[in-house]
Amino acid sequence: MTSTDAAMEGRKAAELLEHTRNAVDPHIRAAVETLPGAMRRVAMYHFGWQNADGTPASGQAGKAIRPALVLAAARALGGDPETAMRAAVAVELAHNFTLLHDDVIDEDATRRHRPTAWAVFGVPDAVITGDAMLALALRLLADDPHPASPHASARLAACVIELCAGQQADCALEERGPEDVTLDECVAMAMAKTGALLGCACALGALYSGAGEREVRAMDGFGREAGLAFQLIDDLIGIWGDTDRTGKPAGADLTAHKKSLPVVAALTSGTPAADELAALYRGAMNTQEEVRTAADAIDRAGGRDWAQTSAADRMARAVHHLSVAVPGTEAAGDLLALAEFVTRRTH
């Protein structure tokens, strides 16, 4: 792909995401407003619609990648995206359930350029609101008269169990020493934690289009592989991302001693830089100098190059799955644009 082609795909993805956000936000807000008072306040703050004191705000509610995949998948397989709107909203609510819980687990103090919900309202309210968001997601599908809704509800529930297993595996990895984690188990964890929900989003879009099991499986495979590419890029941003663009402190993943994919690739490289990185991971790593040294060690050990190469490989696998479900490139255009956005984003 030339730089001109990439720029065009980037603009197409940005327009698609903006259109999706404008379409799904009113439905998400309507669902959130059915929550009891305290939970509603936390959720409205989390989505950027209110300040901590309850006054209106105009913050960013996220990129809307997952609902965009639902609607684009339905469209690519000949369905009407409007009929899949509840599924798109349900996936976004489920995603935000994970964000509320992840921020608590990781003790992240900022998200989207302002304090996280738990930092403002406390851990109990943030966790309970996350639980309520997941219940809202499943209720939306259960109440949907569309014939695909029972299958969609079951699939989303199974996906949430899988991503919770991925989160649990992630937490378990953090408790182990830097030399005790393999790259294969780290990849499997990331596929469950991130790939599963993107795969589910694409599968739900396929279900709502009336597609057969073969196409649904292929769309799930497309989303899973794109999701792993997404996680690889996200991990790179967590180390080398621009704070002004990410809304998080530089090197936050390193300060937290997260065993992200580039880190584990570096730790298992068998290089002198891997030994340096392992020594840093056994220490406090509180200073910016230590964070910079760790990032440099990951780079020298090949972790950065491995993650970038692996992201491209996963996207190639994703495109193969997509070609099984949607043979025509024109019909798959929106999904390809979103996939391209995943691997070229910087925040």
KAWO-V493401 format. One line per field, one symbol per residue. psi: psi as a letter, one per 30 degrees, with the letter a starting at -180 (. if undefined). Layout:
psi->???
//
This chain:
psi->kleeeeeeeeeeeeeeeeeeeeefeeeeeeeefflleeeeeeeeeefgfllfgflklhlkglfheeeeeeeeeeefggljfefgeeeeeeeeeeefeeeeeeeeefhkfkkhglkleefefleeeeeeeeeeeeeeeeeeeefkfkffeeeeeeeeeeeeeefeeeeeeeeeeffllffgkleefeeeeeeeeeeeeeeeeeeeeeeffglleeeeeeeeeeeeeeeeeeeeeeeeefeglkefefglkkgeeeeghkileeeeeeegfgleeeeeeeeeffaehfleeeeeeeeeeeeffgeeeeeeeeeeeeeeeeeeeefeeiekfefgeeeeeeeeeefflg.
//
